[in-house]
Amino acid sequence: MGQWIYLLIAAVIAIAVIVLTGNLKKQVDENLNIIDEMEHKYKNKTLK
């Protein structure tokens, strides 16, 4: 009986880690897109 509790806790932790890393990756992708946009705007201003 005790082993099931540990398995359940491990599963919950694994799911939480997957969700958090997924959200972090999304956040990083958004930040990279913002940086790319800023670089393009800056390059366009310096070229003109």
N, CA, C and O of each residue as an XYZ file, in Angstrom:
192
protein
N       0.835     -1.200      0.000
C       0.000      0.000      0.000
C       0.874      1.256      0.000
O       0.581      2.221     -0.705
N       1.944      1.236      0.792
C       2.795      2.412      0.891
C       3.478      2.776     -0.414
O       3.722      3.952     -0.685
N       3.791      1.762     -1.232
C       4.496      2.023     -2.499
C       3.630      2.829     -3.468
O       4.149      3.661     -4.211
N       2.317      2.590     -3.467
C       1.424      3.323     -4.373
C       1.495      4.825     -4.114
O       1.466      5.627     -5.048
N       1.587      5.197     -2.840
C       1.641      6.621     -2.482
C       2.893      7.257     -3.090
O       2.837      8.359     -3.638
N       4.023      6.549     -2.987
C       5.266      7.085     -3.554
C       5.166      7.198     -5.069
O       5.638      8.174     -5.652
N       4.544      6.189     -5.718
C       4.364      6.236     -7.175
C       3.498      7.430     -7.557
O       3.804      8.139     -8.516
N       2.425      7.651     -6.817
C       1.511      8.762     -7.093
C       2.237     10.099     -6.955
O       2.107     10.976     -7.810
N       3.001     10.247     -5.874
C       3.763     11.484     -5.648
C       4.764     11.696     -6.782
O       4.906     12.808     -7.290
N       5.460     10.626     -7.179
C       6.439     10.731     -8.264
C       5.760     11.152     -9.564
O       6.297     11.972    -10.307
N       4.576     10.592     -9.841
C       3.845     10.932    -11.066
C       3.435     12.402    -11.052
O       3.570     13.097    -12.059
N       2.935     12.870     -9.915
C       2.511     14.276     -9.793
C       3.701     15.209    -10.004
O       3.589     16.214    -10.707
N       4.834     14.877     -9.399
C       6.039     15.701     -9.557
C       6.479     15.711    -11.017
O       6.835     16.761    -11.553
N       6.456     14.534    -11.669
C       6.874     14.446    -13.071
C       5.986     15.317    -13.950
O       6.480     16.038    -14.817
N       4.671     15.252    -13.727
C       3.740     16.063    -14.525
C       3.997     17.551    -14.283
O       4.012     18.344    -15.225
N       4.200     17.925    -13.021
C       4.461     19.328    -12.685
C       5.723     19.820    -13.386
O       5.749     20.932    -13.914
N       6.768     18.996    -13.391
C       8.029     19.381    -14.042
C       7.816     19.560    -15.540
O       8.309     20.522    -16.129
N       7.075     18.627    -16.162
C       6.822     18.720    -17.610
C       6.055     20.004    -17.927
O       6.390     20.718    -18.872
N       5.024     20.291    -17.130
C       4.218     21.500    -17.361
C       5.069     22.753    -17.191
O       5.009     23.667    -18.014
N       5.866     22.795    -16.117
C       6.693     23.976    -15.850
C       7.734     24.179    -16.942
O       7.940     25.307    -17.390
N       8.396     23.106    -17.379
C       9.413     23.255    -18.421
C       8.762     23.671    -19.732
O       9.345     24.442    -20.496
N       7.549     23.166    -20.003
C       6.826     23.578    -21.206
C       6.523     25.065    -21.173
O       6.702     25.761    -22.172
N       6.062     25.558    -20.020
C       5.759     26.979    -19.877
C       7.026     27.818    -19.989
O       7.010     28.885    -20.602
N       8.121     27.346    -19.403
C       9.388     28.073    -19.482
C       9.844     28.177    -20.924
O      10.293     29.238    -21.359
N       9.732     27.077    -21.678
C      10.157     27.078    -23.076
C       9.328     28.081    -23.869
O       9.859     28.815    -24.702
N       8.010     28.111    -23.604
C       7.147     29.069    -24.288
C       7.585     30.493    -23.968
O       7.649     31.341    -24.857
N       7.884     30.754    -22.702
C       8.307     32.081    -22.261
C       9.611     32.474    -22.943
O       9.757     33.610    -23.393
N      10.561     31.543    -23.022
C      11.853     31.823    -23.662
C      11.651     32.119    -25.142
O      12.257     33.046    -25.677
N      10.792     31.328    -25.816
C      10.522     31.562    -27.235
C       9.941     32.957    -27.444
O      10.338     33.658    -28.374
N       9.001     33.366    -26.583
C       8.402     34.696    -26.699
C       9.458     35.777    -26.515
O       9.479     36.761    -27.255
N      10.331     35.599    -25.532
C      11.383     36.584    -25.283
C      12.319     36.681    -26.480
O      12.727     37.779    -26.858
N      12.668     35.535    -27.085
C      13.546     35.550    -28.253
C      12.876     36.280    -29.409
O      13.531     37.033    -30.129
N      11.566     36.064    -29.595
C      10.841     36.755    -30.658
C      10.870     38.259    -30.434
O      11.069     39.024    -31.378
N      10.674     38.691    -29.192
C      10.698     40.124    -28.871
C      12.085     40.695    -29.174
O      12.199     41.780    -29.744
N      13.140     39.964    -28.790
C      14.509     40.424    -29.046
C      14.747     40.537    -30.554
O      15.338     41.512    -31.018
N      14.287     39.540    -31.321
C      14.446     39.575    -32.779
C      13.760     40.805    -33.359
O      14.333     41.496    -34.202
N      12.525     41.086    -32.909
C      11.792     42.250    -33.412
C      12.550     43.536    -33.106
O      12.657     44.413    -33.963
N      13.074     43.651    -31.893
C      13.824     44.852    -31.513
C      15.069     45.005    -32.380
O      15.402     46.111    -32.806
N      15.760     43.886    -32.642
C      16.960     43.942    -33.477
C      16.610     44.407    -34.887
O      17.329     45.216    -35.475
N      15.492     43.889    -35.431
C      15.083     44.298    -36.779
C      14.773     45.797    -36.809
O      15.198     46.501    -37.725
N      14.034     46.282    -35.811
C      13.700     47.710    -35.752
C      14.972     48.543    -35.660
O      15.100     49.562    -36.338
N      15.911     48.112    -34.825
C      17.162     48.847    -34.641
C      17.960     48.870    -35.937
O      18.487     49.913    -36.326
N      18.052     47.710    -36.615
C      18.795     47.640    -37.878
C      18.146     48.526    -38.932
O      18.840     49.212    -39.683
N      16.809     48.514    -38.992
C      16.107     49.342    -39.966
C      16.375     50.825    -39.710
O      16.550     51.591    -40.658
N      16.410     51.233    -38.455
C      16.668     52.639    -38.123
C      18.092     53.028    -38.495
O      18.323     54.128    -38.997
N      19.050     52.135    -38.254
C      20.443     52.476    -38.527
C      20.733     52.461    -40.021
O      21.616     53.178    -40.490
N      19.988     51.640    -40.778
C      20.223     51.564    -42.226
C      19.709     52.811    -42.932
O      20.306     53.262    -43.910
N      18.587     53.380    -42.435
C      17.983     54.537    -43.106
C      18.804     55.796    -42.910
O      18.434     56.859    -43.410
